[in-house]
Amino acid sequence: MNSHFSQRRRVVVIYNPVAGAGKRGRLLRFLRLLRRAGHRVRLRRTTMPGDGAQIAAGLDAQSVDVVVAAGGDGTINEVAKGLAGGTLPLAIAPLGTANVMAWELGLGPNIAQAARCVADGDIVPVRLMQTGGRALMLMVSAGLDARVVAGVSDSLKHRFGKLAYGLVGAREILRAPCAPIHLSVDGVAHSAALVVVTHAARYAGPFVIAPAARLGQDRLSVVMLAHAGRLAMIGYALAMITNLLPRLPSVQIVTGQSIEFTTPTGAAVQGDGDSVGRVPLSITLSTASVNLIVPDAARVRA
């Protein structure tokens, strides 16, 4: 199910000033484009974690037509959580570091297209992922990448942008390999060195790791990388940035609706670029959905 609309809108932009590095100019351009198109725009700034969800949940559908999450994937998650189960549609302005959601929707870093999408996009209901009491739009993972996310501070991310993940990733590869992640997918046991449970085809930006995954699906894709050694992880990284990862014989992809990370106890887990807890942890699709505004519904439909 999707709908299309094109008219002037009453828009609330929820902005995370911490997201990305040097993104203020991009935000101002986005706001100018909205106002130039005739939209009535209000800017709401977050000041602490959880603000985005609270602001979104408090908006009145009688006085607001569209909510925009302006920031990275973490900001989008917060705003989506506040809107889940309601009628207000959610658009995005990509101002984060990786902007996986923007790449998944076909926007990439294109601020002008994101602004046009507020009035000219399709609306598609997307179910949220639920893990550890948190709502997520895209993915949850355990293994090396979760250790990297845990090691990237806000200050490091603000200073170096995407390079911060590469620097910490190189350090983590040189450390002792992660213990195998044991998990179950709809009750079937699996084990892997790194596991990504995803609702999206892309990872870390534009890189495709689960080609058949779509945000509109009622199931999750589970990408499992078998080998833990340093050379294997370097090989996986090179395969990812060339979009060859799904073709490797040591990479298995299955689908399911209920995933449980069982051991090793205490291993880090990341979700959409933020630390979200530790093993053991369960991941499911929520019954609540958010009405996501997308440039082309065909990109996200099941």
Secondary structure, 3 states (H helix, E strand, C coil): CCEECCCCCEEEEEECCCCCCCCHHHHHHHHHHHHHCCCEEEEEECCCCCHHHHHHHCCCCCCCCEEEEEECHHHHHHHHHHHCCCCCEEEEEECCCCCHHHHHHCCCCCHHHHHHHHHHCEEEEEEEEEECCEEECCEEEECHHHHHHHHCCHHHHHHHCCHHHHHHHHHHHHCCCCCCEEEEECCEEEEECEEEEECCCEECCCEECCCCCCCCCCCEEEEEECCCCHHHHHHHHHHHHCCCHHHCCCEEEEEECEEEEEECCCCEEEECCEEEEECCEEEEEEEEEEEEEECCHHHCCC
